[in-house]
């Protein structure tokens, strides 16, 4: 660690090491840095959405519709399940996006009692612009890592996440 700059996590770990030398603290350091990384990266990611007049949740809805492919329509309950949202939470997001002219609710062609959510032309233009800026931003965030390091980080994160997620 001689070539690495001290960070706030080092201070916390050193304090615990001084007070409780009996503890194994390597995991605390890794998890602490992952937590700080999430907070700092989220700020940079949210800034892109805000610059385009969106909240994270609104971006997620538009992105899910765009990823679904032509005709860029989904059932609201499928959208809610995809985004792990309650039906009420989804309704609020859809109301805001519909008011902004980015989505519209339409009758389901197979079941007139059901509704589908569709991207408008404005919604598709906006999500295409924002997702381009978003991926460029994420690439910038990770640009301090070599391509090999990015692949290794992805492999490690995948392994760890797979061990923690239900059904893994």
Buried (B, 14 or more C-beta within 10 A) or exposed (E): EEEEEEEEBBEBBEEBEEEEEEEEBEEBBEEBBEEEEEEEBEEEBBEBBEEBEBEEBBBBBBBBBBEBEEEBBBBBEBBBEBBEBEEEEBEEBBEBBBEBEBBBEEEEEEEEEEBBBBBBEEBBEBBEEBBEBBEEBBEEBBEEEEEEEBEEEEEEEEEEEEEEEEEE
